[in-house]
């Protein structure tokens, strides 16, 4: 359970870096995401899941 909470905390840190470092670029990126179709967003999500899974397998 500790590992899961640590992973969630790390995700929050990583997600907060972009708006903290460059709020203007983050806003522009978010605006572009809003114009994407559901299929495009799902594909990005799938690639993220696959990359994260492969990264975890590689690290373990």
N, C-alpha and C positions, 0 to 999 in steps of 0.2 A: 504494500500500500504506500510506503514511503517513496518508492521509485515513481509511482504514478503521480503523486503530488509534486515531486521534484520535476518530473517531465512537464506537468501543467504549468508550474511556475516558470520554467525555462521558456515555454511557448509564450507566456505573457510578456516576458522580458524581450524576446525576439520580436513579437508583434508590436511592442511599444517603441522599438528603436527607430523605425522609419518616421512615424509622426513626430517623434522627439527631435530627430536630427534634421529632417527636411519636411516640415508640414505642407509646404506648397507642392512639392513633388508627390507626396502621399495623397493630397487632395486630387491632383491631376490623375494619378493612377486609379484612385477610387472612382472618379468620374468616368474613366474609360471602362472600368469593370461594369458600371451601371448600364453602359450601352451594349454590352455583350449579350448574346443569346444564352438561354439556359444551357444549351448543348455545349457551348464554348466554356462556360463556367464549370460545368460538370467535367469536361475534359481536363481542365486545369486542376480540378480537385482530384481526379483520378491519377494524373501524373504526380501530384504532390503525395498522395497516399502510396503509390508505387515507389517513388524515390525514398520516402521515409522508411518504408518496409525494407527495401534493399539496404539502406544505410544501417538500419538496426541489425539486419542479418550479418552484414559485413563487420560491424563492431563487436558482435557477440561471437 
